[in-house]
Amino acid sequence: MPDPAALLAEVFGFAGYRPGQEEIVDAVLAGRNTLAIMPTGGGKSLCFQLPALCRSGVTGVSSPLIALMRDQVRSLKEAGVEAGALTSGNTEDETEQVFTALDEGRLKLLYMAPERLGATATLPMLRRIGVTMIAVDEAHCVSQWGHDFRPDYLRIGELRRTLNVPLAAFTATADEETRAEIVTRLFDGHAPATFLRGFDRPNIHLAFAVKDKPREQILSFAATRRGQSGIVYCGTRAKTETLAAALKAEGHLALAYHAGLDPEQRRFVETRFQRDDGLIVVATVAFGMGIDKPDIRWVAHADLPKSIESYYQEIGRSGRDGSPAETMTLYGPEDIRFRRQQIDEGVAPMERKQADHGRLNALLGLAEAVACRRQVLLRYFGEDPKPCGNCDLCDRPADLFDATDAVRKALSAVLRTEERFGAGHLIDVLTGTQNDKVQQWRHDQLPTFGVGRELNKVEWAAVFRTLNATAPCG
């Protein structure tokens, strides 16, 4: 067997392991089933790539996104490693090159989307080429409780049993419930060698802001970081296009990225982002998963992510070189309403919907935190840190007031309007604002009409956001 330490230096260019990597590499090399939870930027991919070079046969890698696979294959090839990917984004020539390398016994790592694992011809092919290990990247996708459930991942456990090979699973964000389901789905409930390397990314500055002219807020954030590589995440494809155009108009180098672009354009954006300094990509959440660009200096969310796991995964694209990075997440009542509606109108069973509401509530709790955000974030993942000194609330402590009376009035307004109206209308009622809707429903006749004039509309909006953040699941 080749010497892992020698390959670490010769192929990957590292004089030594990062903290926590070596014992994971040793477990994978020994052929043990392995589950590793490591923070983004902690070097997860090396923990299966290095053992693949040391072991005989081919390591099959299941990864959820074409961009992630193409990026890792490109990096490996540049390092002189024979690797390939079979994806729907391949050209005919690229696919032919992969099969030629497999037939000649040259390929050491074969990347495949989980959807391809279900194809009839896949199992015989994997047996023929001599797959001796399976690696699963973004393993949280196997869990119905994870933030990006992919049903095709459920085939991977069966594939491991059929091929009778060890499996190594990796993810950056998995709470206790998600970790338990990964073990059930991939390892038949038999505990693998498990490594929990923590979730903290202390170099990333955390910040949230309530939406107030969000386009101007994003442009202002980018303007103070001009010339730095960054990502702006948007909730819709259309918004990526309009915001990218607005950034260009302000003199930034910016490109849009979303699933509606043709594959060539997506590859063009991915390549440009990898190689160009100071490029801003305005994208839907698919972008950046596995993009190994170490010097992304900032990530902004123009819309609220769907869960605390998604949020941490997305901001984790920044600062992978360990240098300071900044984030800013915008949110407002429309985001909360949209995300709740998304959950309620989905086809998931009620148990899953309740869990999804709980995860959204956790994110809203982070957004509406009144003390160190990193403490709130890491406690969600089971850690108990001290105040970080590197978030907006550590920089500028929140102004607090006793809202007991305000909450009573808010709940009274909710009940007296029969729980049928949003925060905007309730605020009109509480502040005694006469308008057509209030008069149409005769809510100016309610005892609660005008009882909240001691707070202005902005202050009442903060009260309702906080109530949203602590709403029960379902």
Secondary structure, 3 states (H helix, E strand, C coil): CCCHHHHHHHCCCCCCCCCCHHHHHHHHHCCCCEEEECCCCCCCCHHHHHHHHHCCCEEEEECCCHHHHHHHHHHHHHCCCCEEEECCCCCHHHHHHHHHHHHCCCCCEEEECHHHHCCCCHHHHHHHHCEEEEEECCHHHHCCCCCCCCHHHHHHHHHHHHHCCCEEEEECCCCHHHHHHHHHHHHCCCCCEEEECCCCCCCEEECEEECCCHHHHHHHHHHCCCCCCEEEECCCHHHHHHHHHHHHHCCCEEEEECCCCCHHHHHHHHHHHHHCCCEEEEECCCCCCCCCCCCCCEEEECCCCCCHHHHHHHHCCCCCCCCCEEEEEEECHHHHHHHHHHHHCCCCCHHHHHHHHHHHHHHHHHHCCCCCHHHHHHHHCCCCCCCCCCEHHHHCCCCCCCCHHHHHHHHHHHHHCCCCCCHHHHHHHHCCCCCHHHHHCCHHHCCCCCCCCCCCHHHHHHHHHHHHHCCCCC
